[in-house]
């Protein structure tokens, strides 16, 4: 009887700790994704192709995360994607001629926005738009271009051989 009681208490503690860990993980993930911390300023940028960029993706400069992507929408006036980013308030001296590009973490990793500092003496303010952008490099497009060029090269060499 004593052994059964000890097993029940042990199982109950295990379940309790498991639920506590699950609750902790949920609060950490949603706080980061939903953007509970609403401080900082918003910048927007337009891209021809955002690839697999998602809301919540990091915005970095020199490898340091300076903000997060907060919104992605399609702009029907110029048929481009408009990306909104919330930049942390301590990074309030980003030159207004800086550029933004979409990069991939590793070979097949998640995508993020990387910013490169310009040389201007004036800085971005809340609701400014980044004018200099570079769209995502989509691996499928590169492969198809390579295959087309390879096929054209083979057909030209076959014609020259005749």
C-alpha positions in Angstrom: 0.0 0.0 0.0 2.8 2.4 0.8 4.6 1.8 -2.5 1.4 2.5 -4.4 0.9 5.8 -2.6 4.5 6.9 -3.3 4.0 6.0 -7.0 0.8 8.1 -7.2 2.6 11.1 -5.6 5.5 10.7 -7.9 3.3 10.5 -11.0 1.3 13.5 -9.8 4.5 15.6 -9.3 5.7 14.5 -12.8 2.5 15.7 -14.4 2.5 18.9 -12.4 6.1 19.7 -13.5 5.3 18.8 -17.1 2.3 21.2 -17.1 4.4 24.0 -15.5 7.1 23.5 -18.2 4.5 23.6 -20.9 2.9 26.8 -19.5 6.3 28.4 -19.3 7.1 27.5 -23.0 3.8 28.8 -24.2 4.2 32.2 -22.5 7.7 32.6 -23.8 6.8 31.7 -27.4 3.6 33.9 -27.5 5.4 36.9 -25.9 8.0 36.8 -28.7 5.7 36.1 -31.6 2.8 38.3 -30.7 5.0 41.1 -29.7 3.9 41.8 -26.2 6.8 44.3 -26.0 5.3 47.1 -28.2 8.1 49.6 -27.7 10.4 50.9 -30.4 9.5 52.4 -33.8 8.2 51.0 -37.1 9.9 50.9 -40.4 8.4 49.6 -43.7 10.1 48.3 -46.8 8.8 47.0 -50.1 10.2 43.9 -51.8 9.5 42.3 -55.2 9.7 38.8 -53.6 9.8 38.0 -49.9 10.3 34.2 -50.4 9.4 32.5 -47.1 9.7 35.5 -44.8 7.3 35.3 -41.9 5.9 37.6 -39.3 8.2 37.4 -36.2 11.3 36.9 -38.3 14.3 38.8 -36.9 15.6 42.1 -38.3 19.4 42.3 -37.9 22.3 44.6 -38.5 25.9 43.4 -38.3 24.6 40.1 -37.0 22.8 41.6 -34.0 19.0 41.3 -33.8 17.6 44.9 -33.7 13.9 44.1 -34.2 11.2 41.8 -35.6 8.9 41.7 -38.7 5.5 42.7 -37.5 3.3 42.6 -40.6 3.5 41.5 -44.2 0.9 42.6 -46.8 0.5 42.9 -50.5 0.4 46.4 -52.0 -1.9 46.3 -55.0 -0.8 49.8 -56.2 2.7 48.6 -57.2 2.3 44.8 -56.9 5.0 44.4 -54.2 5.1 43.1 -50.7 5.1 45.7 -47.9 6.9 44.5 -44.8 6.6 46.3 -41.5 9.3 46.0 -38.9 9.4 47.1 -35.2 12.9 48.2 -34.3 14.0 48.2 -30.7 14.3 51.7 -29.2 18.0 51.5 -28.4 18.7 51.3 -32.1 17.4 54.8 -32.9 20.4 56.0 -34.9 20.1 53.9 -38.1 21.1 56.2 -41.1 18.2 56.8 -43.4 20.2 55.6 -46.5 20.6 52.1 -45.0 19.4 49.2 -47.1 17.4 46.1 -46.3 17.8 42.6 -47.8 16.1 39.3 -47.2 18.6 36.5 -46.3 18.4 32.9 -45.4 19.9 31.5 -42.2 22.1 28.6 -43.4 21.4 26.7 -46.6 17.7 25.9 -46.0 17.0 27.9 -42.8 14.4 30.5 -42.0 14.6 33.9 -43.7 15.3 37.2 -42.0 15.9 40.8 -42.9 19.5 42.0 -42.8 20.1 45.8 -42.8 23.4 47.4 -43.9 24.1 50.9 -42.5 24.5 53.8 -44.8 26.5 56.9 -44.3 23.8 59.6 -43.8 23.8 62.0 -40.9 20.0 61.8 -40.5 18.3 58.7 -39.1 15.1 56.8 -39.6 12.1 57.8 -37.6 8.8 56.1 -36.8 6.8 55.2 -39.9 9.7 55.8 -42.4 10.1 53.6 -45.4 13.4 51.9 -46.4 13.9 52.7 -50.1 16.9 50.5 -50.9 15.8 46.9 -50.7 16.9 43.5 -52.1 14.4 40.7 -52.5 14.8 37.2 -51.3 17.0 34.8 -53.4 14.7 31.9 -54.2 16.6 28.7 -54.6 14.1 27.2 -57.1 14.5 30.3 -59.4 18.3 29.8 -59.4 18.1 26.2 -60.2 15.6 26.8 -63.1 17.9 29.5 -64.5 20.9 27.2 -64.3 19.0 24.4 -66.1 17.8 26.7 -68.8 21.3 28.0 -69.4 22.7 24.5 -69.3 20.2 23.3 -71.9 20.8 26.3 -74.2 24.6 25.7 -74.0 24.1 22.0 -75.0 21.9 23.0 -77.9 24.4 25.6 -79.2 27.2 23.1 -79.0 25.2 20.5 -80.9 24.4 23.1 -83.6 28.1 24.0 -83.9 29.1 20.4 -84.3 26.9 20.1 -87.4 
